[in-house]
Amino acid sequence: MHGSASPLSASVSSWLLVLLCAVSGAYCLRRVRGWGGAAAGEAVMGFGMALMAVPLGGGGAWRPTVLGVVFCAAALHALWLLRGGAHHAHHLVGSLTMVYMAAAAGSGHGHGAGLPPLTGALLLYYAGYVVLGGTRLITAGGPAPAPAAHAAPTELIRACRLAMGLGMLAMLLSM
């Protein structure tokens, strides 16, 4: 094998990524009732990432186009959310990253289809996002105030966002 992953291990890691993203999307969907816009965008991102990570082999030619349209709509939603503050810029970056990956997947060239400088910049962004998110999660220790009845624990939200950041990083690495 000379350092390359076996087809079985690649398939298992793909399905683990699908599971991680789907669970994150489901958790964010559950939060939509109390949190609205940002949670809805995160739910779309989680489910879209899960769908994009499903290993279909040669099938699924429809997937890049459908995901491209969905994530263009998500990017417009993220632009709308920017009215509430620049902290929503990450949703815009994430949506545009998914459009980019869908377009690269739809180009028919397989791995390496993306633009290397853009892929590298996105890898740096998500690596920084994951490190920062992990640091925030670790330093959030100590007793936390009890959340309101409709609010989610901050650590769980941060863990969900960290999981999706890791998923995004994994998908970019596979380009």
C-alpha positions in Angstrom: 0.0 0.0 0.0 3.0 2.3 0.5 1.3 4.8 2.7 -2.0 5.1 0.9 -5.3 4.4 2.6 -7.1 1.2 1.7 -10.5 1.5 0.1 -12.1 0.1 3.2 -10.5 2.7 5.5 -11.3 5.5 3.1 -14.9 4.3 3.0 -15.1 4.1 6.8 -13.6 7.5 7.3 -16.1 8.9 4.7 -19.0 7.4 6.6 -17.7 8.8 9.9 -17.5 12.2 8.3 -21.1 11.8 7.0 -22.2 10.8 10.5 -20.4 13.6 12.2 -21.9 16.2 9.9 -25.4 14.7 10.0 -25.4 14.7 13.8 -24.2 18.3 13.9 -26.9 19.3 11.4 -29.6 17.5 13.4 -28.5 19.3 16.6 -28.5 22.6 14.9 -31.9 21.9 13.4 -33.2 21.2 16.9 -31.9 24.7 18.0 -33.7 26.5 15.1 -36.8 27.1 17.1 -35.1 29.1 19.8 -32.3 30.6 17.8 -33.6 31.1 14.3 -31.3 32.3 11.5 -27.8 31.3 12.6 -28.9 27.8 13.8 -30.8 27.3 10.5 -27.7 28.1 8.5 -25.7 25.8 10.6 -28.2 23.0 10.1 -28.2 23.4 6.3 -24.4 23.4 6.5 -24.3 20.2 8.6 -26.7 18.3 6.4 -25.1 19.6 3.2 -21.7 18.6 4.3 -23.1 15.1 5.2 -24.6 14.8 1.7 -21.4 16.0 0.0 -19.3 13.5 2.0 -21.5 10.4 1.1 -19.3 8.1 -1.0 -21.4 7.4 -4.1 -18.6 6.2 -6.3 -19.4 7.0 -10.0 -23.0 7.9 -9.2 -24.4 11.2 -8.0 -23.7 13.4 -11.0 -26.7 15.5 -9.8 -25.0 16.2 -6.5 -22.6 19.1 -7.4 -25.4 21.1 -9.1 -28.0 20.6 -6.4 -25.5 21.3 -3.6 -24.2 24.3 -5.5 -27.7 25.8 -5.7 -28.4 25.0 -2.0 -25.2 26.6 -0.9 -25.6 29.7 -3.1 -29.0 30.1 -1.3 -27.2 29.6 2.0 -24.6 32.2 1.0 -27.5 34.7 0.4 -29.0 33.8 3.8 -25.5 34.4 5.3 -25.4 37.8 3.6 -28.8 38.6 5.2 -27.5 37.6 8.6 -24.6 39.9 8.3 -27.0 42.7 9.0 -26.9 41.5 12.6 -23.1 41.8 12.9 -19.8 40.7 11.4 -19.8 37.6 13.6 -22.0 35.9 10.9 -19.2 36.3 8.3 -18.1 32.7 9.0 -21.5 31.4 7.7 -20.8 33.3 4.5 -17.3 31.8 4.2 -18.6 28.4 4.9 -21.4 28.6 2.3 -19.1 29.9 -0.3 -16.5 27.2 0.5 -19.2 24.6 -0.1 -20.1 26.2 -3.4 -16.5 26.1 -4.3 -16.2 22.4 -3.4 -19.4 21.5 -5.2 -18.1 23.3 -8.3 -14.7 21.5 -8.0 -16.5 18.1 -7.6 -18.7 18.9 -10.6 -15.8 19.7 -12.9 -15.2 16.0 -13.5 -11.6 16.2 -12.7 -11.9 14.5 -9.3 -9.4 15.2 -6.6 -7.2 18.3 -7.1 -10.0 19.9 -9.2 -9.9 23.1 -7.0 -7.6 26.1 -7.4 -4.5 25.3 -5.3 -4.1 28.9 -3.9 -7.8 29.2 -2.9 -7.8 25.6 -1.5 -4.7 26.5 0.5 -6.2 29.7 1.8 -9.4 27.9 2.9 -7.3 25.2 4.6 -5.5 27.9 6.6 -8.8 29.5 7.5 -10.4 26.3 8.7 -7.3 25.1 10.5 -7.2 28.4 12.4 -11.0 28.1 13.0 -10.6 24.6 14.4 -7.6 25.6 16.6 -9.4 28.7 17.9 -12.7 26.7 18.4 -10.9 24.0 20.3 -9.1 26.5 22.4 -12.4 28.2 23.3 -13.9 24.9 24.1 -11.1 23.8 26.4 -10.9 27.2 28.2 -14.6 27.2 28.7 -14.2 24.8 31.6 -15.4 25.4 35.1 -19.0 25.7 36.4 -21.3 27.1 33.8 -24.5 28.9 34.6 -27.6 26.9 33.9 -29.0 27.7 30.4 -32.5 29.0 30.1 -35.1 26.4 29.3 -34.9 27.1 25.5 -31.2 27.8 25.3 -28.5 25.2 24.5 -25.4 24.9 26.6 -22.6 27.0 25.1 -20.1 24.2 25.2 -22.4 21.9 23.1 -22.8 24.7 20.5 -19.1 25.2 20.4 -18.5 21.5 20.1 -21.0 21.3 17.2 -19.3 24.2 15.4 -15.9 22.6 16.0 -17.1 19.3 14.5 -18.4 21.0 11.4 -15.1 22.9 11.1 -13.2 19.6 11.3 -15.5 18.2 8.7 -14.9 21.2 6.4 -11.1 20.8 6.9 -11.3 17.1 6.1 -13.3 17.7 2.9 -10.8 20.4 1.8 -7.9 18.1 2.5 -9.5 15.5 0.2 -9.7 18.0 -2.8 
